[in-house]
Amino acid sequence: MTQTPPPAPTRSGFGALAKKYWLPVLLTALAVVFIVQNTNDIAIHLFNRTVAAPAWLVYTILVVLGIAVGAFAQRRRIKRRVGLG
């Protein structure tokens, strides 16, 4: 009779969560530090228009837009994988 080794313990709770999401957490922390440290006004040139706005506001808007685009792309990828799109 052959002995099978016991199954390896699986991580649960915070350890598994931290291991899975360490890169997004690190990038989010770096983005927050970058946004907080850049508070000067900047000029934004778009379609022959120039607008002055605080840098932190512009960077925050860009981060939110990036998250929205990433979520949209992920949703499309999941639909394509399942065969709905």
VOKE-487912 format. One record per residue: x, y, z negated of N, C-alpha, C, O in turn. Coordinates in steps of 0.2 Angstrom, whole numbers, plus 2048, in hexadecimal, padded with zeros to 3 digits. Example, Ala and Ser with C-alpha at 12.3 -4.5 7.8 and 13.67 -1.06 7.14 Angstrom:
2
8427E47D983E7EA7D98427F07D98477EF7D6 8407F57DD8447FB7DC8408007D98438067D8 
This chain:
85
8047FA8008008008008048068008098077FC 80380B8048078118058048168017FE817801 80881A7FE8068207FA8068267FE80B827801 8018297FE8008308028028357FD7FF8357F7 80683A7FF80783F7FA8018447F97FD8447FD 8018477F37FB84B7F27FB8517F68018537F8 7F58547F87F58597FC7F985F7F97F88607F3 7FC8637FD7FF8697FA7FA86E7F87F586F7FA 7FC8727F27F78767EF7F687C7F47FB87F7F7 7F087E7F57EE8847F97EE88A7F57EB88A7F0 7F088F7F87EF8967F57E88987F57E58987FB 7E689B7F07DF89E7F07DF8A57ED7E48A67E9 7DB8A87EE7DA8AF7EB7DF8B47ED7E08B47F3 7E28B87E97E68BE7EB7EC8BC7EF7EE8BF7F3 7EF8B67ED7F58B47F07F48B27F87F88B57FC 7EF8AF7F97ED8AE8007EC8B48047EE8B580A 7E88B88017E68BF8047EC8C38057ED8C680B 7F08C38007F68C88017FB8C58077FE8C980A 7FC8BE8078008BB80C7FD8BC8138018BD818 7F68BC8147F38BD81A7F38C481D7F48C5823 7F28C98187F28D081A7F78D48187F68DB817 7FD8D28178038D68158058DB81A8068E1818 8058DA8208078DF8258018E48268038EA826 7FB8E38277F68E88277F68ED8217F68F3821 7F78EA81B7F88EE8157FE8F28157FE8F8813 8048F081780A8F48188098F981D80B8FF81B 8068F88228058FD828800902825801908827 7FB9008227F690581F7FA90A81A7F991081A 7FE90781580190B811806910814806916812 80A90E81980E91281D80A91882080C91D820 80491682380091B8267FE9208217FE926823 7FC91E81B7F99238167FF9278147FE92D813 80592581380B92981180C92E81680E934815 80C92C81D80E93082280993682380B93B824 8029348227FD9398227FE93E81D7FD94481E 7FF93C8177FF94081180594581180594B80F 80B94381481194781481194C81A81495181A 80C94B81F80C94F825806954824800952826 80695A82180095E8208009648247FC968823 80696682880696C82B80196C8317FE967833 7FF9728347FB9728397FF970840805972840 7FB96D8447FE96C84B7FA96E8507F496E84F 7FC96F8567F997185C7F796B8607FC967861 7F196A8627EF9648667ED96786D7E996B86E 7F09648727EF9678797EB96187D7EE95B87E 7E596287F7E195D8827DD9618877D9965885 7DD95F88E7D99628937D99698937D496C893 7DF96C8937E09738947DD97788E7DC97D88E 7DC9748887DA9778827DF97687D7E297087D 7E097A8787E597A8737E197B86C7DD98086C 7E19768687DE9778627E397685C7E797185C 7E397A8577E79798517E397584C7DD97784A 7E69708497E396D8437E896A83E7EE969840 7E69698387EB9668347ED95F8367E995B839 7F495E8367F79578387F39518357F294C838 7F295282E7EF94C82B7E894A82D7E794482E 7E494F8307DE94E8327DF94B8397DB94683B 7E394D83D7E494A8447E79438437E493E847 7EB94183F7EE93B83E7E893683B7E893083D 7E49398367DF9358347DA9338397D892D839 7D893783D7D49368437D79318477D392C84A 7DD9318497E092C84D7E192584A7E092084E 7E29258447E291F8407DB91B8407DA915842 7D591F83F7CF91D83F7CD91B8477CA915847 7CF91E84C7CE91C8537D29168547CF912858 7D89158527DB90F8537D89098507D8904852 7D590A84A7D29048467CC90384A7CA8FD84B 7C890884D7C29068517C49038577C08FE859 7C990585B7CB9018617CD8FA85F7CB8F5863 7D18F985A7D38F28587CD8EE8567CD8E8858 7C88F18537C28ED8517BE8EB8577BC8E5858 7BE8F085C7BA8EE8627BE8E98667BA8E4869 7C48E98677C88E486A7C78DD8677C78D886B 7C88DD8617C78D785D7C08D485E7BF8CE85F 7BB8D885E7B48D585F7B38D38667B08CE867 7B68D686B7B68D48727BA8CD8737B78C9876 7C08CC86F7C38C68707C08C086D7C08BB86F 7BC8C28677B88BC8647B28BA8687B18B4869 7AF8BF86B7A98BE8707AC8BA8767A88B5878 7B28BC8797B48B887F7B68B187D7B58AC881 7B98B08777BB8A98757B58A58737B589F875 7B08A88717AA8A48707A68A38767A289E877 7A78A787B7A38A688179D8AA8827998A9886 79D8B087E7978B487E7988BA8837938BE885 79E8BB88579F8C28897A28C188F7A38C6893 
